Each structure stands twice: as C-alpha cells, then as structure tokens.
C-alpha cells in the first residue's frame, strides 16, 4: 500500500477515534483550522474545474468531510461541556467575531444556517437530482450518436470507447451527487441540533456541575456554543457552495473565474449604461454623490478600457490571420490545395444566378438533391456533391457541366421564357427563338409567357428553365456515371453491402478479385446504363465466375446475364413485345474469327474495309427504325455481344446491344431487321 493511501485510511480511522476519545483544546484548534483549510481548498478546486468529471471524487469527499465535521462537533461539544473551553479558535469566534454578544452571535448563526439550509443546500440538492435524471435520459441518444460517428468513420474505436466510458462516468457521478447532496442537508440540520444541545446542556451543566450562576453559565456556554457552531457552519457553507458549483457547472474551455469575467464583461458598452444609472442615483436621490460618482466613473472607465482591449485583440487576430495566410501562400505546400478537382461542377453566368438564389425563388439546390436521389434509385450509385458556382467568364445566360474539371455539356437558358417542343406537327403561328433542347438534342423554341398558352393548345410540350437545366444535368450524370465511380466510392458501396451480405464479400475480396477489378466491372455496367443497385447479385456473379477468369470485360458479361430480369424490365413494359435488330450469321462469324487473344485478354481485330461496311449497315438499319419511331435494339449471341459493343460504342454509344441470355424467356421478341455482311 502506498503512503498516501495509508494516510487516507488513518485519517478516516482518526475521525472515528475523535468521537470516542477526548482531545486536548490545542489539538482541537489544529483540527478546526484543518477543517477550514480543507473547505477552502475544495471550493477553490470546484471553481477551477472545467467540467464536473474533473472532480469526480467529490461525492465521496463530501461524505468524508461531513463525517469529519460531525466528529469534530462531538469532540468540541465534549470539551465545552467538560472543561468550559473548546480551544482558542472557538473562543475567538464566540467573542471576537460576534463582539461578545450572545444575541448577535445567535442571529449571525441563524442567518448562516438559513443561507446554507434553505438557499444553497436545497438548491444544490434539486440541481443534482435533475442533472442525474437528465443524464440518464440522455444516455441512449448519446450512445446512438457515438455509434453513428463510428460507422461514418469520424472517430476510431478507441475514441468511441473513451466517449462511452465518459457517458457512463457522468451518469455515475450525477447519481452519486444526487445522494451525496442529502449529506449536506443532514449536516445543516445536525449543526442546528448540536448548537441547541450545547446551549441547553451547557446551561444545565454550568449550574449543576460547575456551580456557576445562571447568568454566567448562560453567557459562557452560549458564546462557546455559538463559536463552535460558527466554526463548523462556515466550512459547511463553503462545501455546500462547492457542491452547487460542481453540479451547476457546464463544460467549457476555462475555469469559473475565466468564464465569469469573459462572459459578464463580454459587452463593455453595457458598463456605460450601468455607470450612468449609478450616477443618476446620486443626482436624483438623497444618496451622496461622493459615493455614486466614483463608482460610476470606475464602471465607465472599465468599459472604455475593455472595449479598447477588445478592439486591439481583434486587430491583432486579423493581422495574425492575414500574416498566416500570406505565409501559407508563400510555402511550398500551399499549392497542394489547388490540385483538388471536384467530381461534378455546375457553372453558370451571372444572368442565371436567380436559379440558385433561394431569396429570388430559385430551387436549383433542391432540384440537385432530388437528382442525386433519382440517380441513386435508378443506377444504384451515390453521386458526389455537385459544386454549384457562378462564373463571370461565361455568357450571362450560359451554363456548363464539368466532370473532373473537364467540360462535358453546356447550354443557354432564357429565364423569362419557356422551352416549347413540338410533338411532330409544327404550327407556324407559334413563334419564338429557335434552339435545341440540351438533354436530348430535339429542335425547340424559346417562347414568351403570352405564346406559351397557344403552344400548349397546339400540342407543344412546355418546359420551364429550371426543369430544362435539371433534366439536362440528370442526363449528363447518367451518361458519365461510370466516370464518377472511383475506387473509394466502390469501397463505400461494398461497406454498405457488408452490413447485409458479409459472406459474399469475405469470399470475393481479396481472395478472388480486388476492389479495382470490381470497379472496372461496375464501370462497364454503368457505361451501358445498367443499374448496379442490385450489387449483392453482381458480387455473387463475380464470386462464381471470378475463379475461372480475371478478364473484367468477360466478368461484366456474366454479371449482365445475372441481371437479365432487370435488363429486360428496363427495355420492355410488361406484356409488350421487344422489337429488335438481329445480327446475321455471317456478321457473327466474322466477329468471332476476328477475336485475338493476348496476355492482357482478348481484343477485336477487324480490317478497315470490313469495319466500314459493318458500320454503314448498322447505321442504315438504326436510322430506319428511328424514322419509324422505334427505339433501336441490336440482339446478338452471348459470345460476341461484348465485341460488337466494343466496335460500336465509339460511333453509337447510345445504341442498346443485348444478347439472348440477357432476355427473360417469357418476353416476346420481334425481329424488325437483320444486320449482315454481303
């Protein structure tokens, strides 16, 4: 056992001994001064703690100090009644502090008891009770907040463990304080009872045992009892105050003194008002101006000095911030911040600012949120945050969309007009500014408010400018979704799957494929507008087929076959037939013969003449279907679908190419043309 631990045990034992064995007056004086010193130390420590848990031993310390005071009361009472003295300290408090007057001493003692018992002790007890209840009620919410931060990666496991321990300690502390505050209340009641016993018992013992006259006995023992009460009640009052400080203390960055001076004097100009009111009291009331004017002057001067210091501090902070920024710009590391490129940027000219300004009725920010939700539902990816900013280098009505710093789309908007698109039958009476619908490239007109109603009656589709730009932005994101799928985004998607289907991930990564391989497969699917929302099915397909091949293009084909029901639902409504162009036997044979194998995988090697012939044939058939109002779909065998797609994606990126294995058996397929080689 360490020496300090042994000292604490001995001190507790001595408190019990003090109740049984009489102590000489000199030792009582020493213990009384120790009691006062301990109370002062406790209240100063309570004032300098930043949060309650920094003084977590306080509930136990409160019990020990209460026991010490009660033991000291027993010893002093024994000494007073036996020897007619309680030591020099008690006699000093009984004569010098209250002027030797019994009446004054009683009144002072009663005032101290009332302050401690009714004001401080009762308030501390109530605050401790409420704090304990609120702390227990808040524990589930705090635990959920810690779990959310941990799942989001904002804190580590160690941080989460420490925060949970802190919550548990807070609950234990305030629960202990709720019980310990009852000791303070009992101590105040005990002080009153002990003092009354000393007065009455001293009067009886003085007359019966010591043979003193009634007046002398009353004066002697009453003053000693009052001195004893004051000696015990003053430390008790200090510790009760410390109890109130601890339980009412909110966590902050400073101690009580710093918070008081920093918060009360945070508004120096208010001291001018207080000083003026004090000065007015000296003028408008009988109060002596010689008393009020110095106080008013001191307040006004203090306010002026504090305001001056605040201004100086603000200037120093501003200067330091400017110097720090200048030094940071000069440092070699400052250029690293310029290397960051936003995944998606939407820039617009100053004429389109009302689109994004909510004060002017703009709802672009809300539309962007809905776009991200729509993409998540349709494609199964989380679109990164879209950076929206104005650009004075653009034309007033121009906007551009950038993917990783490169412009991929743009257009112009007329905010005070509407975009009118014909349904196929033109009306010459509908006039406006000719333009092209930016999302799908359809011919359109910008029409005024007056022309809008006439265009609607003529069968035109009318779209307002915010809907035009949000539709365009949605289509751009869908088209370039594969470029937005980084390895980090894939990891986030896999972590989400891990919560529901951990087994497939444990089998797939890293034993079969890497995150990079999974990323390439998912990018391939997104490039052909295949949703990856059913990510667990895709991963199971990769786990099954990744053992046989590491070619990500081939694995993407297997994944497409797994998603056959989804792909079929994307291109055909229930009960409707799918009209397709089919690849002829000679075309498929030529593609199969042109596939070459290498160490990096297979690739297509067609001669230029054959490539041109195939391209012209496909283009002719696709144009024929589009003119008939049919969405062109090319149907091939599973073995060559991948290679036909590789051949045509450069020229016809939007052409849907399917294999027989990607269609559900119950779907009716109608061939409306055959693409073949001559």
Secondary structure, DSSP 8 states (H G I E B T S, - for coil): --HHHHHHHHHHHHHHHHHHS---HHHHHHHHHHHHHHHHHHHHHHHH-SSGGGGTTHHHHHHHHHHHHHHHHHHHHHHHHHHS---HHHHHIIIIITTT-HHHHHHHHHHHHHIIIIIIIHHHHHHHHHHHHHHHHHHHHHHHHHHHHHHTTSS-HHHHHHHHHHHHHHHHHHHHHHHHHHHHHHHHHHHHHHHHHHHHHHHHHHHHTS---HHHHHHHHHHHHHHHHHHHHHHHHHHHHHHHHHHH----SS-HHHHHHHHHTT-THHHHHHHHHHHHHHHHSSS-HHHHHHHHHHHHHHHHHHHHHHHHHHHHHHHHHHHHHHHHHHSGGGGGGGG---SEEEEE-GGGHHHH-GGGT--HHHHHHHHHHHHHHHH------EEEEE-TTS-TTEEEEEETTEEEEEEE--TTSEEEE-SS---TT---EEEE-TTT--EEEEE-HHHHHHHHHTT-EEEEHHHHHHHHHHHHHHHTHHHH--HHHHHHHHHHHHHH-HHHHHHHTTTT--HHHHHHHHHHHHHTT-----HHHHHHHHHHHTTT---HHHHHHHHHHHTHHHHHHHH--TT--EEEEEE-HHHHHHHHHTEEEETTEEEE---HHHHHHHHHHHHHHHHHHHHTT---EEEE-TTTHHHHHHHHTTT-TT-EEEEGGGS-TTS-EEEEEEE---
